[in-house]
Amino acid sequence: MKQFIKTSLLVGGILLAQTFQAVQAGDGDKLRAALDGATPLIEDLKYLTDKIGGRPMGSKANERAVDWIASRLRDAGLAVTTPSFDLPRNWIAGQAHATVTSSSFSFEPTFVPRVYSASTDGDVTANIVDIGLGTEEDFARVGDAVEGAFALVHTPVLTDKAGLAGLFSEYTQSYHAKARAAAAGAKGIIYVSSRPKGLMMRHVSVKAFDNTLITATIDRENGLRIQRGIKAGEAVTMTANIKADDTKGGQARNVIAEILGSERPDEIIIIGAHMDSHDLGTGALDNGTNTSIVMDMARQIKASGIVPKRTIRFALWNGEEYGLLGSGAYVAAHMDQMNNHIVSITHDIGGGRINGYLVNGGAGLLEETNRAMDVINDRGPFANFVVPIVGTDNYDFMMYGVPNLVASQEDATYASNYHAQSDTFDKVDLVQLKKNAAIAGHTVLHFANSAWRGTRATAAEIASMVEANSLHPSMDSFGLLDAWRRGERGLNPDPVD
């Protein structure tokens, strides 16, 4: 009789486990089918980009976007908050122009200040010194001539073929050239646009809100014209005038929606994308695509009646473009919950096909991510890699030891339109957008129902990660390095005063 009871319990347990697994698999199938089907995803992206447009932090368009996203999610039945956070510095572009003059010509190039560029008190005139790519050899070549001058930096053309590798190379070049120009006493640094045919973009100045130099981009064609004049032996000057709303303080808001977990509600899976953008284009690829995906997966999980085991928070971050501010503020405000953040997932590389995730932190996280992708390998192929990323909203989670994923996506049209006037709705592959939504939704639901739980990295492990992956330049370029070294933003085992 005892053996019969044991056998019955064993069989019953197996059947229960199989039934539970079927339910979970059924939820995944249900969600993927919902996201594959007719949803408001594309209409949301079109409204966000065509109607609201570019959404720089602190602008009226940004505030309108926050209210619209929150309203759409509330209409879908989600619990939604729009927590505000303080800004270390706000910057809204105003009027700006420049005149370039030599003994034989005078013209006005297209002139776009970078975010956090110093404003001018009226016109500022200085010589232009061509420093090529801004290498050590270039600065050695010009010597003291760069002191008090505008340093003109040339950048290779950024095409879709160059892709993300080309984009990261441009950021690295920009960082080193700026550091050398500042050390040499330049009045400002002027980057020649990496996009031809007059296409302009607006990046954030290196060192972000700590920047003090006049920092701008001019159109490529006129940049080459200046270079030819200097090579011909002419003395070329620039008169620049930059007016911006450049203030200390202010506030912005994130949008946070939540579905409470049924079994482990205190354990949190957070999926985020930044809703802010620069103002020259309409922020479609960066990052309206993924903002719309996060909205759609939240709506479809709720509409499908799926109740995850863990709590899912859907975060539309603000201020990412200006220094990862919204996600940083969230982490600071929820520090007492960080131990219960099982994984942070970030989507922020446009509309190209999701081909896996960049993984960082937590024993077994890579293996668990592989298991998640194996379930939907018919939508692949997928490849996941252990790679710590600086430059998007995983950063503060990573620096406080929370396991984190960043979607790895094919370049598609991302690089050539990045931060540019051309970042508009028509550049988005809408068929792929729908496919990405299903992949992202599946990943989130997998971790919400998984038994896997990693551990937070320690301060020593984080310091080792920063050193092993040479993250210092990337952190510095975003104005994050000094704060981490002081132990003010991220765990540091040996903070300095």
Secondary structure, 3 states (H helix, E strand, C coil): CHHHHHHHHHHHHHHHHHHHHHHHHHHHHHHHHHHHCCCCHHHHHHHHHHHHCCCCCCCHHHHHHHHHHHHHHHHCCCEEECCEEECCCEEEEEEEEEEEECCCCEECCCEEECECCCCCCCCEEEEEEECCCCCHHHHHHHHHHHCCCEEEECCCCCCCCCHHHHHHHHHHHHHHHHHHHHHCCCCEEEEECCCCCCCCECCECCCHHHCCCEEEEECHHHHHHHHHHHHCCCCCEEEEEEEEEEECCCEEECEEEEECCCCEEEEEEEEEEECCCCCCCCCHHHHHHHHHHHHHHHHHHHHCCCCCCEEEEEEEECCCCCCCHHHHHHHHHCHHHHHHEEEEEECCCCCCCEEEEEEECCCCHHHHHHHHHHHCHHHCCCCCEECCCCCCCCHHHHHCCCCEEEEEECCCCHHHHCCECCCCHHHCCHHHHHHHHHHHHHHHHHHHHCCCCCCCCCHHHHHHHHHHCCCHHHHHHCCCHHHHHCCCCCCCCCCCC
